[in-house]
Each structure stands twice: as structure tokens, then as C-alpha cells.
């Protein structure tokens, strides 16, 4: 599966720079966009997955790989348009909106193609090696993303010009095209797909899903968790900007989340296979809850101290998030039915990944409604809007832990 590892390690860099690093938020701010528009970038990208449902019902599974590669090619071309827009328009709100909308169109097409990514891997990855396989694959792309984040931060500097942001995106587009070459070499288990002529029967798929409450309970649980985790994403970038971190320091510090991802994935796959998913979810919950409250406190410290503590907090965020999503993938592959697999995996991923998009939307709404410099007194502490959101995320995580008792434990190696 080296083609899958190399393909994802290259093609995922651009989208990760836009939604999992400070780059996308800072780029929109540089173009003249508001805080709300910068948050909307992450939100609309998250909601682009909604089209995967109709795609899974219209495209036959045997044609999935071909459709996916074509969509990814269009995605790269549309991203190229987004890159050149600032060269023909003056810096301002209109330019920022044009870039955000073009990126949204590009990502929407790309997500339509990604409908068949997990179903394709489902047929070629052995059931007792899924934790380790996805651990290795995500460690590969997390490494390239971390290198890209650090290199981009150093390249942009403290006060970057527009052409520097464009250069970073051009490299990302080139890597997307390279991904198509490697993924095209992955074999497809055509014999397991050719007879699935009922792939478009959504009523049958929904009926089957309703008869499996363990699948719905898990999706609701992880969607709620992902929503809370969303406040440690793009809103945290604006929080650090509010704290006074310049562009390059913001990007590099936020990049430590990816470093945490790499470190955890080196052993995370084996832990999922051996300990089971439920233990992983519980550990990730505890860490993320503690970090949410810790980051609130870090924001009250002088910038010199925050500069030391914030990278540590982000390493923990990246590590907990990575093993949590690794266990989530293993859980979903275990729950996936033999028929209507693309529909189930798309629906589950939409429910789950809508969480961070909703968090970004909540952050955008609060930032647009509340006046600049707004604060509230909670338990004797004066909190700004960013600290309030992070505190709220931590408190909700405490409540959501209770849902874990209803989540089935999956241990592929023991057959449970």
C-alpha cells in the first residue's frame, strides 16, 4: 500500500494548509477578509462533504476510482484559479470573498471524488491491520504536512506579501497532481463491486442503518466530540493572532499540532489494534478536555510565557486528535455494511466532520455579533470571546464522555 501512503502524503498537503494550519486563516486575513470570513473558510470546506451522499447514489461503485481521479484533477485546476485571483484584483474584501468561494467550489468537487476513497481502501486493507495501516498512512502525510507548515512559516516571514502566499499554494497544487499519479496505481477489487446494482437504493440503506443503532450512536458521539475539537482549530489561530503572535510564529506554533500527530501515529495504529477503540477514545477525551482549559489559562499569561506553553498544548492536541480519528476510522470500517458501503461511510463522515465546520460557524457568528474587546466574567475570571469558546468546548467534552458507555469497543486482532 505504498502508493496510498505516498499519494496521500502529497495530495493532502494543500487542503491541510487551508483547514488544519494557520495558513488559510492568515491568507484570508492578508487579502482583507474579516475574522468572520476567515472562519467561514473552514466552515464551508467542512460542509462540502454533503454532496458525497448524492454522488454515492449516482456513481456505480465499479466506476468510483475513475470518477475520484477526475474530480481531483478538476479540484487542482480550480485551486489554480484561486491562486491567480489576487494577481488580477486589488487587496480587499471582494478579493477575499472571491478566493474563498473559488476554494469552496474546488474543495466541493474534490470531496465529491473522495466519496470513493475509503470504500476503495476498505477492500484492500486487511481487517486485522486497519489500525496499523491508517497509522502509517497518516504518519506519512502528517510528516509532509508538518514539513510544509514549518517551511511555509519560514518562507512567509513576519509580514508576507501576496506572492508568497500564492507560491505556497502553487506547490500544494503540484502535489495534488502528483497524488493522482500514485493513486491511479492502486488496484480495485472489481469483483466485489460489479454486482452492487442496488447502490442507489437510499431507502434500503437508511432502513438498514436504522436497524443498527450502534452505528448511529457512534456517529452522534463522535460528531459531538469533533464539534468541541473544532474550537482548537481555526478559532485558535485567531486567538493567537489576538495574543499578538506574528504570521510566521503563528504558523509555526500551530504546526506543533501536526508534530503531535506524527509522534502519536508512530504507535497509535498498534495501540488501536491491541487496546481497542474505546480505550483510545477515553484517553483522547481526557487530554483534549484538559488542553481546552489549559489554553484558556495560557492566554492570560505574558506572550513570552505563552510562546513556550502554546506549542506544548498543540502537540497534545495533535496527538489526541490523531489517535482519536484513527480509532474512529477503525470503528467505521468495522461498522460498514457489505452493501451500500460508500453511502454509509459518506453519511458517517458527513456527520462527524460537520462538527468542526459547525464550530467554525459558531466562532464566526460570535465574532461578528460581539463588539471588539468584548469580555465576560465567569467564575471570577474575565474571559474574552476566544477563551469563552475554548472553555465551552472543554465543558462540553466533559459531558460527552458519558456517551462512551454506549459505544461498542472494537479490537480487530482479538476479533471483537
N, C-alpha and C positions, 0 to 999 in steps of 0.2 A: 504493500500500500504506500510505497514511497511517492508515487505520483500524487496521491491525495494529500500527503504531507507537504510536498513541495508546492503543489498548486495552491493550497490554502495559505501557505506561508508567504506567497507572493501576492495573490489576488485580494486578500483581505486587508492589506495594509491601508488602502485608501479609505475604505469605509470606517475602519477603526480610528484613523486620524480624525475623521469628521465627527464620530459619535462617542468614542471611548477615550479621547485625549482632549487636551485643551485647544488643539489646532482649529477645529471647526468653529468653536465659540469665538475664539480670538480673531479668526479670519472675518467673520460677520461683523464683529465689533470694529475691526480695522476698516471695513468697507463703509462704515457709517450706520450700521444697523443698531437698533436698540437692544437692551437686555432681553426684552420680550421676544424679539425676532431671533436672537441668538439661542434662546431656549426652544423656540418653535422649530428650529432646525432639527434638534434631536427628536422632538415630538412627532413631526411629520414623517421623518425617516422611520420611526418605530411603527407608525400606523400604515406604512406602505405594505406591510405584510398582509393586510386584509385581503388583497387581491389574490393571494395564494389559494384561497378556498375555491373561487370560481375557476381558476386555472387548473386545479387538481381534478375538477369535474368535467373539463372540456378537452384536456390533452390526454391521450391514451398513455398509460404508464410505459409502454414499449417505445414511445417517442419522447419520453421525458428528458433523456440526456441530450438529444439533438436540440430540443426546444431550449433547454437550460443554457447551452453554449451560445446559441443565437441571441438569447436575451442578454447574456453577459457581454457580448460584443456590442450590442446597442447601448448597454449601460456605460461602457467605456467611451463610446463616441459622444454620448450625451454629457458625460463628465468633462470631456474635452471642450464642449461648448461652454460649460460653466467656468472653465479655466480662462477662456478668452474674453468673456463678457466684460471684466473690469478694464480690459485694454481698449474698449470702444465706448465705455460710459464713464462719466465723472464719478468720483467717490461721493457717495451719498446714500440716502435711504432707498432710492429707486434701484440703484445698483445692487445693494444688499438683498433686496427682495427678488431681483432677477436671478441672482446666483442661488438663493435658497430654493426658489421654485424650480429652477433647472436641475438642481441637485435632487430635488424631490422626484421629478419625472425620471431622472436617471436611476435613482435607487428603486423606484417603483417597478421599472422594467427589470432591473436586476433581481429584485425579490420575487418577481413572477417566475423567473428562471430557477431561482433557488428552491422553488416548490419541490423539485425532484432531487435535491442534493442528499438529504437524509434517507429518503426511500432507496436511492441508489446504493448508499453505503450499507443500509440495512441488510441487503442481500449478499454482500461480500465480506462483512466483518463477522467472525465467529462470535456466538452469543457469550462465551465464557472469556472473551478478550476485549469486550467493548470498553470497559473502564481504561485498560492499558492503551488500547488503540487511540481513543479520543484524548487520553492524557498526553500521549506522544505527539499527536497531531496538533493539539492546542499549544503544547510546549514549543513546537516548531514555529507556528505563526505568532505566538506571543513574543518569541525571541526576535523575530524580524520586525514586529510592531514596536517593541521596546527600542531596538536599534534605530528605527525610523523616527520615533518620538525624540530620542536624545539628539540624533543628527539634525532633525528639523529645528529643535530648540536652539542648538548651537548656530545653525545656519541663519535663523531668523534674527537672533540678537535681541537687544532690549527694545529697539524701536524699528521694526522691519518695514520695508517698502512693499508695495503691492506685488511687484515682480517676484519677490522672494516667496510669498505665499503661492503664487502661480507655479513657480518652479517645483515646489514640493508636490503639488497636485499633478503636475505632468509626470513626475516619476511614479506616482501612485497609479496613474492611468496606464503607463507602460507595464507595470507589474500585473495589472488586471488582464491585459492582453497575453502576458506570459502564462498566467493561470490557465487560460483556455487551452493552450498547447498541452500542458501536462494533464489536465482533467480529461481531455479527449482520448487519452491512452488508457483510462480506467475501463476494464471490461464491465459489461452489463449482463446480469443474469436474465437474459431474454425469455428463457423457458418458464420462469416464474411470473412473467408479466403478460405474455401473449394471450392467455385465456381470461384475462380480467376485463371482460366486456361490460361488467356491471360497475365499472369505476365511476360512472357519472350518476349513479343512483344515490343521491344525497339523502333521501328519506330513509333508505335502508341503512346507510352509515350512521345517521343520527339515532335511529332506533337501536342499532347495535351498541352505540356508545351509551345510551341511556340505561341499557341493561348491565352496564359495567360501572357502577358507582365509584369503584376505587380509582378509575381513570379521571372522572370528573372532580373527585375530592382532591386528588393530587394537583390537577391543573389550577384549581381555585387556590389551594395552599401556596403553590409556588408563584402564581401571579401576584398574590398579595405580598409575598416576600420580595419579589422583583420590583414592585412599586416602591417599597421602602428603600430598597437598594438604589433606586433611581436618584434619590437625593444626594447620594455620594458620587454622582456622575457629573453632568454638565452644571447643575447648580453650584457644585463645589468649585468649579473653575471660576465662576463669577464671585464666589465667596473669597477666593484667594486674590482675585483682582481687587476686590473691595478692601482686602487687608493690605494692599499696596505692593504685591508682587509684580514685577515687570513681566513682559511677554515670555522671554526666554526662561526665567526662573519658574514661571507658572507652568510652562510646558514640561520642563524637566522634572519638577516636583510631582506633577500629576502623572508623569511617566513612571514613577515608582510603583504605581498600581500594577502596571504591566510587569515590572520586575517581580513583584509579589506573585503574580500569575505564573511566571516562569518557574520560580522556586517551588511553588506548591505542586505544579503539574508534573514535576520530575518524579514525585512519589504518589501524587494524587490518584492516578489511574489504578495503581496496585491497591491503594487503601480502599477505593470504592469496590473493587472486586473481592477483597478479603473481609472488610469490616461491614459491608452493606451500605446501602444508600441512606438509611435512616440515621445512623450514627454520624455520617458526613453532614447531613442537613442540620442536625442539632449543633455540631461543633461550629459550622459556618454561622448559624444563627447567633450564637453567643458572642462570637468575635465581632460580627457586624453591629450588633447591638451596643457593645462596649465602645466600638470605634465611633459610632454616631454621637454618643455623649462626649467622648474624648475630644472630637473635633470641635464641638461647641466650646469646650474649655480652652482649646488651643487658640481659638480666635480671640480670646480675651488676653492673651499674652503679648509681650512685645514682639515685633516682627523677627528680631534676631533669634529668639527662642522658638517661635513658630516655624521658622525656616528649618530648624533641626528636627522638630517633633512631627511636622506635617508629612515628610517623606516616610517616616516610620508608620504613621497611621495609614498612609496609602498603600504601603507594602502589605499590611494586614488586610486592607480592603480587597486588593487584587488577589491575594491568596485565598481568602474565604469565598470571594465571588467565583473564582475559577473552579475550586473543588465542588462548590455548590452546583454550578451549571454542569460540571462533569457528571455528578451524580444524577442531575436532572435528565441529561441525555440518556444515561443508562436506564433510568426509570421509564422514560418514554419508549425506548426501544423494547423494553420488556412488556409494556402495556400495548404496543402497536398490534393491531389485528392483522391477520393474513390477507384479508381483502379490504380495500379502501384505505390502504396504508398511508398514501400520500394525503388523503383527506384528513385522517386522524392526526398525523404529525403536523400538518399545516395548522389545523384548528388549535392544537395544543400549543404550538409555538406562538400563534397569534395571541392567545390568552395570556401566555407567560411574558412575551416581550412587549405586550401593550402596557405592562406595569411601568417600566422606565419611561415610556413615552407619556403616560399619564402623569408621572412625577414631574417631567419637564413641563408639561402643560400647566400643572398646578403652580409650579415655580414661576412660569411666565405670567400667569394670571395675577399672582400675588405681587410680583414686581411692577406690574402695570397699574394695579389698583392702589397700592400703598404708596404714600409720598416718600420721597428720598429722605434718608436719615430716620425712617420710622423705627421704633423700638417698643418693646412691651416688657413689663416686669412679671417674671414667672418665678415663684418660689424664692423671692428676694433677689433674683438676678435680672439685670437688664439685658434683654436679648434683641438683636436685630433680626430682620426677616430671614436671613440665611441660617442663623443659629436656631431660630424657631422651627424652620423646616427640618433641620437635622435632628433636633430634639424630638420633634413629632415622629420622624422616621424611626428613631430608636425606641420610643414608647410603643409604637405600633408593632415593631418586631417582637417586643416582649409578649404582646397579646397573641400574635400569630403562632408563637411557639406551641401554644396549646393545640393547634390543628395537627401537629405532628403525630399525635396519638392515633389519628385516623389514617395515616399514610402507611401503606404496606412497605415492609422492608424488602429490598431486592439484593440478593447475593448470588450473582451468576455462577461463581465457582462451586458453591455448595448446592446449586440447583434450586434455591429458594426464591 
